[in-house]
Amino acid sequence: MTRYLDPKIDVLFKMKFRTELTIDPYPFQLHHNHFIMLIGSCFSEHIGQFLLRGGFPVLSNPFGTLFNPLSIANGLRMSISPECFSENYIYQHENRWVSFAHHGKFSKVTREELITHVKTELDQSHQFLQKADFLFLTFGTAFYYVFKSRELLVANCHKIPAKEFEKKRATIDNIIAEYRELFQKLKTFNPKLKIVFTVSPIRHLGDGFHENQISKSILHVAVEELLACDECYYFPSYELLLDDLRDYRFFAHDLCHPSSSAIEYICEKFMQAFFSIETIERRNQAEKEAKAKEHISNYFG
């Protein structure tokens, strides 16, 4: 015989198969008149593109993808003071000129091309950071590399033989000290700047499974300490993928990067956290218009 429970009782017996993350409201919102700068790992690229297609004034990864917090801090110092970039960062490898302060996409055939490109991007980064309302920093890994012959922290090894580098892991104290000093310079340079940290959910399994966990833990603890600084906040992109979605179907084929549906979900959570209803509607309309322009451009070649 079938037994029908009272709905009030029935709800007590429903099983949950997922822990959904609810993000507490921030004491501010993002609007289309805000200038937003993003620096860090691939996640900065995803959010940057999402904002750019939504009609926001955005500068995303002006040094290319940066993974570790020390290289990110180095890029920010150069953005404040472009003269901090020296020719010590320039190197020739296999008929290409590269910058150890930048991602490989900056590489050029000639030294002059590289220097011109770097200086142009540094000027743009300097000007944008000075007027930015928000700075999003995405930490990917605590591991970093030093080019041994120059004792130089590098943002990218540019496929130069591994023997030329020393691999190191930043400590919590390293990161905190680096950023507390940097924040003083940032606040002098741009007093209105709000800083939002996020830890990339992308797994760096090339370092090892256990090593990746240690690395992410260092980043989380360091960020938690830095949140005590004025106008610093945290967005839980890491937790959204690994604790909320928590399933391999939300990863790409390499099982380390988020899938397109996971990125879309995190962007939706981003909107809920930072946008008003009016801003969401305006962003969605801007993206529709961007897609229509792309369609026309592709159709007419």
N, C-alpha and C positions, 0 to 999 in steps of 0.2 A: 504494500500500500504506500502510495506517494504521500510524503509529508511536506506541507507547504509552511515555510517559516515566515514570520512577520518580517517585512523589509528592514525594520530597525535592527532585528537580530541577525538577519541574513548578511548584512554588510560586515559583520564581525568575522564571518567565515570566508570571505573572499581572499584568495591568495594573491600576493604581489610577486611579479616576476622581474621587476626592475626598480632600481632606486633612482628616482628622478631628482636632479639637483635644482633647487630653487635659489635664485640669486637675490640677495637683499638689495633694496633700492640704494642707488648711489646718491650722494648729496648734490648732484649736478646732472645735467643732461647734455648730450651732443646735439648741435643744431647745424644747419647748412652754412651759417656764417662763421663757424669755428674752423680754424686751421689745425689740421691733425697730422702729426709726424709719427712714423712708425719705423723702428729699427730692431733688427734681430733675425731670428731664424725664419724658416719657410712660412711659419704661421703669420708673421708680419705681412708677408706677400698676400696671403689669402684674405686677411682682414683689410689690407690696403686696397686690393682690387674690389672688394665688396663695397667699400666706402667710395672709391673713385667712380665706380659704375653707378653709384647712388647719388652722384652730383656733389659730393663734398670736396673741398679743397684739401688735397692730400699730397704728402711726400712720403713715399714708402721705400725704405732701404736704399738710401742714396750712396751707400758703399757696397751695394749688393748684399746677398745673404750673409749675415754674421751669426755665428752659433754660440760663442762663449761670452760671458759677461765682461771679461777684460777687454776683448776686442771691440765690443759694443761701446764700452766706456771710452776707449781710444778714439773711436769714430766720433763720439759726441764732443770730445775735447777738440778734435780737428774742426768740427762744425762750429764750435764757439770761436776758435782761433785757427783759421785755415793755414797760418804760417807754421803750425805744429807739424804739418806734413813736410817731410824732408826727403831728399833724394836717396837717403839710406833705405827707404822702402821700395825703391825701384830696382828691378832685377831682370836680367835677360835669361830666358830658358827656352831652348829649342826654337830659336828664331822668332820668339815672341817676347815682348816686354810686359812685365806684370808688376803690380803693386802689392806688397805684402800687407797693406792696410785695407785692401779691397778684394772683392770676389773675382773669380776668374773671368767673368764676363767683361771686365774692364781691360783685359789684355789687348795689346795693339802690336802691329807689325813694327812700328818704329818707336823709339824712345820719345820723340817729340810729340807724336800722336797721343801717347799715354799721358804725358805730362799735361798737355792741353785739355784732354778729357777729364782728368782728375781735378785740375784747377777749376774747370767749368762747373763740375758737380759740387765741389767744395764751396764755391761761391753761392750756388743755389741753396745748398744745405744750410749755410751760414745765415742767409737772408730769411729762409723759411723758418728756421728754429727761433730766430729773433722775434717773429710775430706769431708763433704757434701758440694755440690755447692748450693743446693736449699732446703729450708725448707717450706713445705706447712702446714699451720695451719687452721683447720676448726673448727669454733665456732658453737656449736649447740644450747646452751641455756645460759641465764644469771643467771639461778637459780642454786644454789649449796646447799650442805648439810654439816653440822658440827656434828660430833659425840660428843654429849654433855659431856659424862663422861671424855673425854680426850681433849675437846676443839680443835678437830682436823678436818681440812678440808678433806673431803673424795671424792675420784673419783667415788666411787660406794658404795651403801648401802648394797649390798650382801644379800638382802632379810631379813636383821635384822629388827625387829619391828620398825615401824616409830617413836614410842615414844622415841627411843634412839637418835633421830636426831633433829636438828633444821634446818628448811628450810629457806634459805636466797636468796636474789637477789642482784647480783653484780651491782654496779652503773657504769656509764660511767667513772667517775673519778677513781674508784677502778681499773678498767681494764687498763686504760691509765697509771696510776702510776705503776702498777705491771709490765707492758710490757716495759715501758721506762727504768726501772731499769734492767730488764732481758736482754734487747737488748744490754746494755753496756757490760754485762757479755758474751753474745753470740759473740759480735764482737771481744772481747779480745780472746775468746776461738777459734773462727774461723773467721778471718777477711774477707774472701772471700764470706761468706754466704749471699745469697739473700733470702728474706722471702716473701712468697706469702700468703696472707690471703684469706679465703673464708668463707662465712656464709652458714651453712647447710640449704638447702631448706626443710628439714624434719620438720614437724610440731609437736611440743610437746604439744598435746592437753590435756594430763593428767594434765598439769598445769592450763588449762582453755583456752578458745578461746582468750579472751581479754588479759589474762596474757601472752600467747604465742606471741601475737603481740607486747606487750610492751617489752618482752624479746628480740625478734629479733631486735626491734628498737634500744635498748641499744647496742646490738652487732654491728649493722651497724654504729652507730654514733662513737662508740669507735674505730672501725677499721678505719673509715675515718680520725680520728685524728691521729692515729698511722701511716698512710700512709705518714705523713710528716717526719717520721724517715728515715734515710739513707737506701737505698736498700730494701724498703718495697713496695709491690704491692698488687693488688686486682684482683681476678678472680670471675666473677659474676655467680657462680653456683646457688645461691638463685634466682636471676632474670631470669635465663634461664628456670627454672621450673615454677616459679610463675607468671612471666610476659610475657615470650616468649611462652612456651607451653600452660600454663594456662587452663588446662582442666583436669577433673577427670579421663579421660581415660589414662592419663600419670602418674597416681598414682597406687600403689599396692592396694591389697584388703583392707588394713587398712585405706586407703585414706589419709595417712600421709607420707608414704615413696614413693619415686619415683618408677615407674615401670621399667622393664628391658629396654623397648624402650626409656624411658626418660633418663636413665643412659647412654645408647648408644649415644643418641643425645648430651648430655652434654660432653661425652668423645670426640665426633667428634668436638665439638666447642673447646674443650681443645687442640686437635691436631692442628686445624686451628690457634689457638692463639699462641702456643708455638713451633710448629714443622716446619722445612723446608720440602720441597717435598721429599728430600732424606731420612730424618728421618722418615717421614710417611711411605714411601715404606719399609724401613728397619723394622719398628715396625710391619707393617702388615705381612711381611714375617716371623718374629719371632713368631707372634701369630699363623700363619698357621702351623708352625713347632710344636708349643706347642700343638695345637689341634690334630695333627697327632700322637704325642707321647701319648697323652691321649687316643686316639682311639685304638692304639696298646696295651696299658697297660690294657684298659678295655676288649679288645677282648680276650687277652691271660690270663687275670685274675691275 
